[in-house]
Amino acid sequence: FRLPAFKEPQNSDVVVFKYPKDEKLDYIMRCVAVGGQTVAARNRELFIHGKPEGKREDLGREYDAEDGRYMRYISITTPENKSYVIRNYADGYSQGENFGPVTVPEGHFFMMGDNRDNSSDSRVWGFLPAENVVGEALIIYFSWDRMGPVWNLIDRVRWSRIANLLH
């Protein structure tokens, strides 16, 4: 069963889609480029048509117990004045730190997770075909801590994230 997309994804939209490597799975990621746009990354900075994805502001680093390491948080404000936060490993390791440039084919999208160093995204599996798009993600309906006690699922629910709007 597939729901029709409400609109064609645009840069910085958070999108629900059928994972290209296993279409029984729904994934949620950020669309960073659409058909005809060129994408590249240099030293952990993303470029669309040779321009930064947006203005970057370092929000600092914080320990993430689930990942077992420090993460660096970076606020991105796009030229269209959309804002979101990405995160990278603070220790310097970066998946896909440098890639491209690649041009997204028409009818496809380049998707990236906001958790940039721990994301199976278009850098790994390629361009997302438009027919895999389910729709725009709007709200977090459930969130839980993978590292919590197995015997106490209630304590693993991240209540503060439920019903948050996605940007």
N, C-alpha and C positions, 0 to 999 in steps of 0.2 A: 504494500500500500504506500503510495507516495502523494504527499500534499503538494499542491502547486505553490511555487514561490510567489510571494506577494509582489516582489519587484526584483529587477535585475540587481545583483550585488554590485556595490560601488566600493571604491577604496575606503578602508577602515571599517566597513560593516562587519559585524559578527554574524556568521552564517552557519546554519545547520545543513549538513550534507551527508550523502551516502559515501562512506570511505571507499575510495577507488580500489583498494586492495581486497576489500571484503564488503560488498554493498549491503550486507545484512546489518552492518554497524553504522550508527549515526555518529558523526563527529561534529564538533563545534570549533571553529577557528575564525581568525580575522582574514578578510579578503584584503591583500595588500596591493594587488595589481589586477587589472582586467585586460581582456584581449586587446592586443596592439601596444600595450605598454612594455617598456623594458625595465627589468628588475636586476639589481646588483647589490651586493653587500661588501663593504670594506671595513675591516676593523670593528665589527659589530654594529656598524651603522648601515641602515637600509636606504637605497636610492631608487627612485622611480624616475625614469627618463633623465638620469644623471643628477637629479635634485634630491636632497634628503627627504625622507618620508614625512618629516616635520621637525619642529623645534624641539630639542631635547633638553630636559632638566633632570639632573641627577638628584634622586630623592634619598640617596644613602643606601646603606646595606643593612641587612637584618638576617639573623640566623633562622633557617627553616628546618625544624626538627624532622619533618617528613622527608626532606631531601638529604638531611644530615650535613648541610653545608650552608655557608653564607651566600645570600643572594643580593645582587645590586638591582635596585628598582629605578626605572627611568620613565619619566612622564614624557609622552609624545603629544604635541599639539600640531595637527595637520594644517596645511594651507587653507583647508575648508573650515578651520576652527573646531575640529573634532578633537577630543582629548581621550587618551587611554594610557594605561601603565603597562610597560613590558618589564620583564625581569631576565637577568642573566646571572650565571655563576660569578660570584665575586672573586674567585681565585684565578681568573684569567682564562680558564678553559672555555672554549666556545664551539658548539656544533655549527658548522656552516658559517663561521666567522667571515670568510671570504667566499663568494660564489658569483657566478655570472660575469658579465651581463647575459641575460636570456630575455628573449621577447616572448610574451604570452600570446599564444595563438588565439585568433578570434574564436568566440564560443567557449573560451576557457578562462580560468581564474588562477591566480597564484595565492595560495593560502599559507598563513603562518600562525603558529600558536603564540600567545603573548608570553608564555614561558619559553623564550626563544632557544635556550640551550638544552631543553628537554622536551622536544616536540617532534613528532613524526609528521612532517608537513610537506609542502611542495618541494622543499629542498631535498627531500628523501624520495617521495613517490611521484613527483612531477606535477603537471598542471591538472586542475580540477575541471572536468567537462561540465558544461552548463546543465546537462540533463541530470547530474548528481545533486544539484541544489534542491534542498527541501524548502528552505525559507530563512528569514532573518531571525536570529536568536534575540529575544527581548528581555528575558528575566531568568534568574537562577531559581529553579524550582526545587533543587535539592543539592546538598553538599555535605560530604562527610570526610573524616580524617582516616586515611588508609592505615595509619600507624597506631590508632587507638586500640584498646583491649577488645579482643574478639568476643569475649563473653559479655561485654556491655555495649551494645550498639547505640543506645541512647546517648552515652557520653561521647561517641564518635561523630555524632551529627554536629555540623558547624552551623548552629542556629543563626548566627549573625550574618551569614551569607544568603540564607534562604529569602527569596522574594526581592533580592537586590536587582535593580535594573542594569542591563549590560550597556556599555558605551562603546 
